[in-house]
Amino acid sequence: MSATLSLGSTILLLLAISACAEDAEDKDEYLKFPPNFLFGAATAAYQVEGAWNVSDKGESTWDRYVHDGTGRVYNNDTGDVATNSYYQYKEDIAILKKLGFNSYRFSVSWTRILPTGFSNNISKDGVQYYHNVINELIANNIEPILTIYHWDHPQVFEDMGGWTNSEIVDWFGDFARVVFREYGSKVKKFIPINEPIAVCKNGYSLGIHAPGKTLHGFGEYLCMHNVLKSHARAYRIYESEFKEKYKGQVGVLINLSAYMPKNPESADAAETSFQFNVGWSMHPIYSKEGDYPLVMKELVANKSAEQGYERSRLPTFDAKWIKYINGASDFMAVNHYTSRLVTAGTMGRIPSQENDQGVKETVDDSWKSSATDWLKVVPEGFRFILRQLAKNYGNPPIYITENGVSDHGTLNDDDRIYYYREYLRQMLLAIHVDGVNVKGYILWSLLDNFEWDRGYSEHFGIVSVDFKDPQRPRMLKKSASWWQNVITAGKIDRSC
C-alpha cells in the first residue's frame, strides 16, 4: 500500500468515522456479524495455569524471571498459581459455554510437555493435561485454537542463548512436531508463536519481559530472524507430515498498533513505521518476493554504517530461507489493542530497532485512557490497520486473536463494554464496507490473569478472579453478560 493510500485512509477514518456517526456507513446491516463467524476468548499457559512445578514440569524462562529476586515484576507477583486453571479448566470451559463462545484460544507450556525442552523426554502427565482440556472443549462444542509458544520457553535453552541461538529453530521444530502429533486429530487451527515482535523487543532489547536481556540493536533482530525461521519450520513440518491426514491450518500471528500519520507531512514516516513493525515479520511471509522490507534493510544498513559497524545489524536470509519462509501461513492471526501517531523524528536507545526507523510515535491527548499506560482507546485505528493489512498482504483470511482493555478491578466494567462495542463496530465496517476478510474475533481475555511485568495490577478479563483467595473464585463482570447478548443476537447494538 502506498503512503498516499495510507494517508487517505487515515484522514477518512479520523475525520469521517465516529462511533455513532449519521453517515452512509451508519446502517443496521453493518452492525451484524457474518454467518459462521467465530467468537472466542483467549488465555495463555503461564498467565492462567499455575501448577508451575507440578509433576515433572521443567523450568521456563518466566519461572526463572519471577523467582530471581530482582523485583522486575510488579509487587513481586508470580504465575506460580495464577488463576489455577490447571485444576479449574473445566470451570473455565463451562463459563465459555454459558456465554456462548464457540472457540477458545489457549497455549501449551513447552516445559510441561517437554520437561527438559528436548523431544527425547516427553511428559505423559503434561501431554495428557492438554488432551483433557481439548476433550472438554470439544465435548462442549467449543473449537480449540492452540498456540504452541506463548513466551515461556525452557530456561535451559535460554542459558544457551534462547531466541538469539539459531539452534532453537530445530528445538522449536521438534516441539511443534510433538504438539501436532499429539493434538492434530482434534485441533484444526494452530498458531506456532505468539507476538514475535513482543517476544523479541521486550525480551531481548527492552528487557522488560523474560529473559530480561537488553541486547538492543542486535538482540531483537537476531531473535526475530530465528523466530521467523522457527515459525516456518513448524509450518513446513505440519505441511509435509500432518496436513494431508488432519486437514488443519497453521497461521502466523502479528501484534501491532495502528501506525497513523500525525499530519499530511508524516505519510512517509507512517509507512516506514508500518514496515518496521508489521512488515518486519509479515513481509517475509506474505510479499511476493519474501525477505525483509526493502526500506528496513536500507535504513538498518545505513544506521549501522553511520555507527561504525562493519555490516548491517539486521541479519540476512539466504535464498533458501527466503523461499522456505515465504507463504508459510494459512491465515493471519492479529493481536491489536491501540494506535500511535507517527512523525519523522527519533526515539529509542542507540542502537535499537526503535531508533533505526527514524520516526517518533506519539498519542493524541484526547484519546481515552485505560488501566494500562500504553493502551489508549482508539477504535478507528482498528479499522485503519485492518484495511492496511488487507491491502498490503492480499486480503488473507484474518482472525482477531487478541483485542481488549484493562481495568483496575471492577465488576461494573462499562469502559470495557464501550471499548468492545466501538472496536467491534470498526471491525464490522472493515468487513462490510472495506471487504476485509475477517473470519473471527477472539477477545483478550477470558479471565483476569498474570499480566507479565504488571503482575496482577491490571485486569483484562471479562471474568473476575479473586487472587487473594486460594480457591481463585470466578465472578462474571458486566461485560461477560454483554458478550452473551451480542453472541446470541449476532450483532452489536447502536448505543454510544
Number of C-alpha atoms within 10 A of each C-alpha: 13 13 16 13 14 24 22 14 17 25 17 13 18 14 9 13 19 18 17 13 10 11 10 6 16 16 12 11 13 20 21 19 24 17 8 9 15 20 25 27 23 20 23 23 23 28 26 24 25 20 19 24 14 12 13 18 21 23 21 27 22 25 22 14 20 24 16 11 10 9 13 21 20 15 12 16 20 24 25 20 20 26 30 23 19 19 12 15 18 15 13 16 19 14 18 22 17 13 19 19 22 21 23 25 24 23 28 22 28 28 26 29 27 23 22 22 25 19 18 10 11 19 20 13 15 21 19 13 17 21 15 12 17 22 15 17 22 15 10 15 14 21 22 24 20 23 24 23 22 23 26 23 24 25 23 16 19 17 10 12 15 20 27 22 15 17 15 20 20 15 15 27 23 18 22 25 19 17 21 23 14 15 17 22 13 16 20 18 20 28 27 26 23 23 20 24 22 19 23 27 26 19 23 28 27 20 17 17 24 25 26 17 18 18 19 22 24 19 24 29 25 21 26 23 25 21 25 23 23 25 26 25 23 27 28 19 17 25 17 9 13 18 18 10 11 17 14 19 19 26 22 26 27 25 19 20 22 27 29 29 26 22 14 13 12 19 24 20 25 28 24 24 28 23 21 22 22 20 26 24 25 26 23 24 25 21 17 12 13 20 25 24 20 11 15 21 18 13 18 22 19 16 20 19 14 10 11 9 12 10 12 18 23 23 16 14 16 9 10 8 16 18 16 17 24 19 18 22 22 17 20 24 26 24 22 21 24 23 27 23 19 26 24 20 12 15 16 17 14 14 18 24 25 22 19 22 25 18 20 19 21 13 16 12 8 9 13 12 16 18 16 16 8 13 20 21 22 24 26 25 25 26 27 24 24 26 22 21 22 20 16 17 17 13 18 19 16 23 22 24 27 21 23 22 27 24 19 13 18 11 15 12 17 15 17 22 20 18 21 21 23 24 24 22 27 25 29 24 22 22 20 19 11 14 14 24 18 25 19 19 22 25 23 26 23 24 24 28 29 27 21 21 20 16 21 23 19 20 25 26 27 29 23 23 22 15 18 8 8 10 12 17 16 17 15 18 18 17 21 24 15 17 20 17 16 19 19 11 12 16 19 22 13 14 9 9
